[in-house]
Amino acid sequence: MAAADDLAFHEFEEATNLLAETPDAATTSRSDQLTSLGHVAVAAGTGSSYGAEDEVESDKTALLQAEKPQPGFWTFSYYQSFFDVDTSQVLDRIKGALLPRPGHNFVRHHLRNRPDLYGPFWICATLAFVLAVTGNLTLVLAQRRDPSIHYSPQFHKVTMAGITIYCYAWLVPLVLWGFLRWRQGVQERVDPYSFLETVCVYGYSLFIFIPMVVLWLIPVPWLQWLFGALALALSTAGLVLTLWPVIREDTRLVAVALLSTVVLLHALLAMGCKLYFFQPLPLEQVAPPAQVTSLALHTQLPPTLARSMGTS
């Protein structure tokens, strides 16, 4: 059995001499070295695992965002994204619709796969209101020039303008989008725009009609038709240049027929607004005043009439 002195702690002579020479030096044991090395190893391993976990976590987050289900179209959140635009974007899209250029696609250069409903909604509302107001003002100015015109406020024109503009801005794009989707099944190279992109294109194309309607207040018929033709040319040019990259892959007959229909419907809208909202009121049917003609004194009365007047 080992003695008690053998179990006691003994300092080695070399360590004692080293401590005597450098009293501020610190000694480390083998166990401390093993512990520190183990700690470093664990720390290094832990750091790498944290980095891997961060990468995995970021990948999961991106994957979840990509696979996040879209809200239903009956919810408010679904339509909220289509009104998330700023003033600069709306002005840029209006500028692109006012100044169409060949080779400058409105959808690719201005919408950039982010169609909005804010611009088309307020453009249609403004056009309907301005159309009804200027139509009434035209009649007021006509009455000032000709007092025989009877004018009464025509509030039904506001309703008629709103129904006409909004139906055109929604139903025509819907039919066009459905036709192009059907043609995509026949011609695989046809790649139509989405429905909201088509609505956005038609909505912004109507902006040119707002200043045109205001200029129609000038009581010069040939000038009114000139402004109408200019606005119609710019608006239809924007539509044709935007739709051409989609339908050019189809057959020539279908492409020509589709573009002709688009131009014809746009022309019918402009002419219908001109003829309905800016038609002159008919003249008031006023009966001419009764003119009393006095008989000349020298006119001889019939004998029977003279005798009756004399006896009376």
C-alpha positions as CSV (number, residue, x, y, z in Angstrom):
1,M,0.0,0.0,0.0
2,A,1.4,3.4,-1.0
3,A,2.5,5.7,1.7
4,A,0.7,9.0,2.4
5,D,3.8,10.9,1.2
6,D,3.6,9.2,-2.1
7,L,0.0,10.4,-2.6
8,A,1.0,14.0,-1.8
9,F,1.6,16.6,-4.5
10,H,5.3,17.1,-5.3
11,E,6.6,19.9,-7.5
12,F,9.3,19.0,-9.9
13,E,12.7,20.6,-9.5
14,E,12.7,22.1,-13.0
15,A,9.4,23.8,-12.5
16,T,10.7,25.2,-9.2
17,N,13.8,26.6,-10.8
18,L,11.8,28.1,-13.7
19,L,9.4,29.7,-11.2
20,A,12.3,31.1,-9.3
21,E,13.8,32.7,-12.3
22,T,10.4,34.0,-13.8
23,P,8.0,34.4,-10.9
24,D,5.4,36.0,-13.2
25,A,5.2,33.0,-15.5
26,A,2.2,30.8,-15.5
27,T,2.2,27.0,-15.7
28,T,-0.2,24.9,-17.7
29,S,-0.8,21.3,-17.1
30,R,-1.5,18.7,-19.7
31,S,-5.0,18.5,-18.7
32,D,-5.4,22.3,-19.2
33,Q,-4.0,21.9,-22.7
34,L,-6.3,19.1,-23.5
35,T,-9.2,21.1,-22.1
36,S,-8.3,24.2,-24.1
37,L,-7.8,22.2,-27.3
38,G,-11.1,20.5,-26.7
39,H,-12.8,23.8,-26.1
40,V,-11.3,25.2,-29.3
41,A,-12.4,22.2,-31.2
42,V,-15.9,22.4,-29.8
43,A,-16.0,26.1,-30.5
44,A,-14.9,25.6,-34.1
45,G,-17.4,22.9,-34.6
46,T,-20.1,24.9,-33.0
47,G,-19.4,27.9,-35.2
48,S,-19.5,25.9,-38.4
49,S,-22.7,24.3,-37.4
50,Y,-24.2,27.7,-36.7
51,G,-23.2,28.8,-40.2
52,A,-24.7,25.8,-41.7
53,E,-27.9,26.3,-39.7
54,D,-28.1,29.9,-40.9
55,E,-27.8,28.8,-44.5
56,V,-30.4,26.2,-44.1
57,E,-32.7,28.6,-42.3
58,S,-32.3,31.2,-45.0
59,D,-33.0,28.6,-47.7
60,K,-36.1,27.5,-45.8
61,T,-37.3,31.1,-45.5
62,A,-36.8,31.7,-49.3
63,L,-38.5,28.5,-50.1
64,L,-41.5,29.3,-47.8
65,Q,-41.8,32.8,-49.4
66,A,-41.7,31.2,-52.8
67,E,-44.3,28.6,-51.9
68,K,-46.4,31.0,-49.9
69,P,-50.0,30.5,-51.1
70,Q,-51.6,33.5,-52.8
71,P,-54.8,34.8,-51.1
72,G,-58.0,34.2,-52.9
73,F,-59.5,36.7,-55.3
74,W,-62.4,37.3,-53.0
75,T,-60.2,38.7,-50.3
76,F,-59.0,42.2,-49.8
77,S,-55.3,41.2,-49.7
78,Y,-55.5,39.9,-53.3
79,Y,-56.4,43.3,-54.7
80,Q,-54.2,45.3,-52.4
81,S,-51.1,44.4,-54.3
82,F,-52.6,45.8,-57.6
83,F,-52.9,49.3,-55.9
84,D,-49.4,49.3,-54.5
85,V,-47.9,51.8,-56.9
86,D,-46.4,55.3,-56.5
87,T,-46.9,58.5,-58.4
88,S,-43.7,58.1,-60.5
89,Q,-44.7,54.7,-61.7
90,V,-48.2,55.9,-62.7
91,L,-46.8,58.9,-64.5
92,D,-44.2,56.8,-66.3
93,R,-47.0,54.5,-67.6
94,I,-49.2,57.4,-68.6
95,K,-46.2,58.8,-70.6
96,G,-45.6,55.4,-72.2
97,A,-49.3,55.3,-73.3
98,L,-49.3,58.9,-74.6
99,L,-46.1,58.5,-76.7
100,P,-46.0,55.0,-78.2
101,R,-42.8,54.1,-80.0
102,P,-42.1,51.1,-82.4
103,G,-40.0,48.5,-80.6
104,H,-40.9,49.9,-77.2
105,N,-43.3,47.4,-75.7
106,F,-45.6,49.0,-73.1
107,V,-45.9,45.8,-71.0
108,R,-42.2,45.0,-71.0
109,H,-40.8,48.5,-70.5
110,H,-43.4,50.1,-68.2
111,L,-45.4,47.4,-66.5
112,R,-42.5,45.0,-65.9
113,N,-44.8,42.1,-64.8
114,R,-46.4,44.4,-62.2
115,P,-49.7,45.5,-63.5
116,D,-51.8,47.8,-61.4
117,L,-55.5,48.7,-61.2
118,Y,-55.0,52.1,-59.6
119,G,-54.2,53.9,-62.8
120,P,-56.9,52.3,-65.0
121,F,-59.6,52.7,-62.3
122,W,-59.0,56.5,-61.9
123,I,-58.4,57.1,-65.6
124,C,-61.8,55.6,-66.4
125,A,-63.5,57.5,-63.5
126,T,-61.9,60.8,-64.6
127,L,-62.8,60.2,-68.3
128,A,-66.5,59.4,-67.4
129,F,-66.8,62.5,-65.2
130,V,-65.1,64.9,-67.7
131,L,-67.2,63.4,-70.5
132,A,-70.5,64.1,-68.8
133,V,-69.5,67.5,-67.5
134,T,-68.2,68.8,-70.9
135,G,-71.2,67.4,-72.6
136,N,-73.4,69.5,-70.4
137,L,-71.1,72.5,-70.8
138,T,-71.4,72.3,-74.6
139,L,-75.1,72.7,-74.4
140,V,-74.8,75.6,-72.0
141,L,-72.5,77.4,-74.3
142,A,-74.8,76.6,-77.2
143,Q,-77.7,78.2,-75.4
144,R,-75.7,81.3,-74.8
145,R,-75.1,81.7,-78.5
146,D,-78.7,80.8,-79.4
147,P,-81.4,81.7,-76.8
148,S,-83.9,79.6,-78.7
149,I,-82.2,76.4,-77.5
150,H,-83.8,75.0,-74.4
151,Y,-81.4,73.4,-72.0
152,S,-81.9,71.4,-68.8
153,P,-79.2,69.6,-66.8
154,Q,-78.8,66.0,-68.1
155,F,-77.5,64.1,-65.1
156,H,-78.2,60.7,-66.8
157,K,-75.1,61.4,-68.9
158,V,-72.9,60.7,-65.8
159,T,-74.4,57.3,-65.4
160,M,-74.2,56.5,-69.1
161,A,-70.6,57.7,-69.4
162,G,-69.5,55.5,-66.4
163,I,-71.3,52.4,-67.6
164,T,-69.9,52.8,-71.2
165,I,-66.3,53.5,-70.1
166,Y,-66.0,50.8,-67.5
167,C,-67.7,48.2,-69.6
168,Y,-65.3,48.9,-72.4
169,A,-62.2,48.9,-70.2
170,W,-63.1,45.6,-68.7
171,L,-65.2,43.5,-71.1
172,V,-63.1,44.2,-74.2
173,P,-59.9,43.1,-72.5
174,L,-61.6,40.1,-71.1
175,V,-62.8,39.0,-74.5
176,L,-59.4,39.7,-76.0
177,W,-57.6,37.8,-73.3
178,G,-59.9,34.8,-73.7
179,F,-59.5,34.7,-77.4
180,L,-55.7,34.8,-77.1
181,R,-55.8,32.0,-74.6
182,W,-57.8,30.0,-77.0
183,R,-55.4,30.7,-79.8
184,Q,-52.5,29.6,-77.5
185,G,-54.0,26.2,-77.5
186,V,-54.1,26.2,-81.3
187,Q,-50.8,28.0,-81.9
188,E,-48.3,27.1,-79.1
189,R,-46.0,30.0,-80.1
190,V,-48.7,32.5,-79.0
191,D,-47.9,33.8,-75.5
192,P,-50.6,36.2,-74.4
193,Y,-50.4,38.7,-71.6
194,S,-52.2,38.1,-68.4
195,F,-55.8,39.4,-67.9
196,L,-54.6,42.2,-65.6
197,E,-51.9,43.2,-68.0
198,T,-54.5,43.5,-70.8
199,V,-56.8,45.5,-68.6
200,C,-53.9,47.8,-67.6
201,V,-53.0,48.3,-71.3
202,Y,-56.5,49.3,-72.2
203,G,-56.9,51.5,-69.1
204,Y,-53.8,53.6,-69.7
205,S,-54.7,53.8,-73.4
206,L,-57.8,55.8,-72.5
207,F,-55.9,58.6,-70.9
208,I,-55.4,60.5,-74.2
209,F,-59.2,60.9,-74.4
210,I,-59.4,63.1,-71.3
211,P,-57.6,66.1,-72.9
212,M,-59.4,65.4,-76.1
213,V,-62.8,65.7,-74.5
214,V,-61.8,69.0,-72.9
215,L,-60.7,70.3,-76.3
216,W,-64.1,69.4,-77.7
217,L,-65.5,72.4,-75.9
218,I,-64.2,74.5,-78.8
219,P,-67.3,75.1,-80.9
220,V,-65.6,74.4,-84.2
221,P,-66.8,71.1,-85.7
222,W,-63.8,70.4,-88.0
223,L,-61.4,71.1,-85.1
224,Q,-63.3,68.8,-82.8
225,W,-63.0,66.0,-85.4
226,L,-59.3,66.7,-85.9
227,F,-58.6,66.4,-82.1
228,G,-60.6,63.2,-82.0
229,A,-58.7,61.7,-85.0
230,L,-55.4,62.6,-83.4
231,A,-56.2,61.1,-80.0
232,L,-57.7,58.0,-81.6
233,A,-54.5,57.5,-83.7
234,L,-52.2,57.8,-80.7
235,S,-54.4,55.5,-78.5
236,T,-54.8,52.8,-81.2
237,A,-51.1,53.0,-82.1
238,G,-50.2,52.1,-78.5
239,L,-52.6,49.2,-78.5
240,V,-51.4,47.8,-81.8
241,L,-47.7,48.1,-80.9
242,T,-48.4,46.4,-77.6
243,L,-50.5,43.5,-79.0
244,W,-48.3,42.9,-82.1
245,P,-45.5,40.9,-80.3
246,V,-48.2,38.6,-79.0
247,I,-50.2,37.9,-82.1
248,R,-47.5,38.1,-84.7
249,E,-46.8,34.4,-84.1
250,D,-50.3,33.5,-85.2
251,T,-51.5,33.2,-88.7
252,R,-51.7,36.3,-90.9
253,L,-55.5,36.2,-91.2
254,V,-56.1,36.0,-87.5
255,A,-53.5,38.7,-86.7
256,V,-55.1,41.1,-89.2
257,A,-58.6,40.4,-88.1
258,L,-57.8,40.8,-84.5
259,L,-56.0,44.1,-84.9
260,S,-58.8,45.4,-87.2
261,T,-61.3,44.5,-84.5
262,V,-59.3,46.3,-81.8
263,V,-59.0,49.5,-84.0
264,L,-62.7,49.4,-84.9
265,L,-63.9,49.0,-81.3
266,H,-61.7,51.9,-80.3
267,A,-63.0,54.1,-83.1
268,L,-66.6,53.2,-82.2
269,L,-66.0,54.3,-78.6
270,A,-64.6,57.7,-79.7
271,M,-67.3,58.3,-82.3
272,G,-70.0,57.2,-79.9
273,C,-68.8,59.6,-77.3
274,K,-68.7,62.4,-79.8
275,L,-72.1,61.8,-81.3
276,Y,-74.0,61.1,-78.0
277,F,-72.4,63.5,-75.4
278,F,-71.8,66.4,-77.8
279,Q,-74.9,66.4,-79.9
280,P,-76.7,69.8,-80.1
281,L,-80.1,70.1,-78.5
282,P,-83.0,70.6,-80.9
283,L,-84.4,74.0,-81.1
284,E,-87.3,74.7,-78.8
285,Q,-90.6,74.4,-80.5
286,V,-92.0,77.9,-80.0
287,A,-95.2,78.8,-81.7
288,P,-94.9,82.0,-83.6
289,P,-96.9,84.9,-82.1
290,A,-100.3,85.4,-83.6
291,Q,-100.3,88.3,-86.0
292,V,-103.5,90.2,-86.1
293,T,-104.2,91.8,-89.5
294,S,-106.5,94.6,-89.6
295,L,-108.9,95.0,-92.5
296,A,-108.4,97.9,-94.7
297,L,-111.1,100.5,-94.5
298,H,-111.5,100.6,-98.2
299,T,-112.1,96.9,-98.4
300,Q,-115.7,96.2,-99.4
301,L,-117.6,93.8,-97.3
302,P,-120.0,91.4,-98.8
303,P,-123.6,92.7,-99.0
304,T,-125.0,90.1,-96.6
305,L,-122.3,90.7,-94.1
306,A,-122.8,94.5,-94.3
307,R,-126.5,94.2,-93.7
308,S,-126.0,92.0,-90.7
309,M,-123.5,94.4,-89.2
310,G,-125.9,97.3,-89.9
311,T,-128.9,95.7,-88.2
312,S,-126.8,94.8,-85.2
